Amino acid sequence: MRTNNKMLMTLSLATLTLGVAASASAATLDEVKERGQVVCGVSTGLPGFSTPDDQGNWQGLDVDVCRGVAAAVFGDASKIQFVPLNAKERFTALQSGEVDLLSRNTTWTATRDTTLGVNFTGTSFYDGQGFLVKKALGVDNAKQLNGAAFCVQSGTTTELNLADYFQAHDMTFQPVVFDTSDQTVRGFESGRCDVLTSDTSQLNALRIKLADPSSAKVLPQVISKEPLGPAVRQGDDQWFSVVKWSLFAMINAEEMGITSENVEEMKNSEKPGIARFMGQDADFGEAMGLADDWAYSIVSEVGNYGEIFEHNVGMGSPLEIERGINALWTEGGIMYAPPIR
């Protein structure tokens, strides 16, 4: 009988905890509207993804994903506040409600998706872990790195991937752990490690931070899958839908040929798919608590996925990253969004 009572008490506490969590996070959209801005967690400074310019204005692909959410909610992408977070802080800040969403080069994994109280809303950049080495080291292949010292950032998937790769190839390595990406760059430059390892997109961004970017190169080997994307707290399906479909709208817009330059012209299109996208035919916005023209606002204020990729990380940016697998599925990549219908 005592065991049954204990079990009932445990179940009651669990139910109460879940109920409190759900009620605390179930009205994110209402809170955002009342506050007048979206609060978005970004990195502490990663070129191409999230970094402030000389005037303190945040720029980058992850930043534009957040701005897209603000455009969907308010019709104004400027109604947003950015909170820089390091890898250790990011999930706590999201869980506690300090930020409304997280968009900071964060890998979607099973553990993070099921045990941290967060939901990933999609993939904004398909990536993989690689290696940055100094050209003077004379290394051309990752299998030449046996016994090397690696600068890695704590609180990331990097260390586990590194351990898995080296064990699989019967090699050893020495980790040199830092709290932030800037610290890993300084450690690499000062010679505390032979190799800097992270997602290849981040390596390209960190390389241009070196005093002499031409002194280092990214090796061709990629050792992991790193789908990067925004995340929200669990327990609020409406807000989950808003953030998820804001990203999907950018991807769908590129596929349909809707850009920030032609969106006004396309607004009156008689094509059914475009009419639905623009909010002229159907009320998809109402179902999410948004205006009917929420998707139009995203493209008008921020651009489609191809546009934000190109000027932030693509060949039109200092990073010069090719679209590769981040190209649309119709162009040989794997970037794909469900249809708006």
HUZI-V311611 format. One line per field, one symbol per residue. psi: psi as a letter, one per 30 degrees, with the letter a starting at -180 (. if undefined). A space follows every 50 residues. Layout:
psi=???
This chain:
psi=eeeeeeeeeeeeeeeeeeeeeeefgfheeeeeeeeglkjkkalfjjkfej kkafggkklleeefeeeeeeeeefgjffikkkjkkleefeeeeeefgele lkiihkkjleeefffgglkkgakfjkalkakklkeffgkfkffggkglkk klklglfeeeeeeeeeefghllljkjkleleeeeeeeeefgflfkkkake eeeeeeeffleifffllklfkkglkijkllllklgieeeeeeeefeeeee eeeeefgklfegeeeffgkfkeeeeeefgfjlheeefggllfgeeeeeee eelleeefeefefafglfehklebfgllffggagkkkllj.
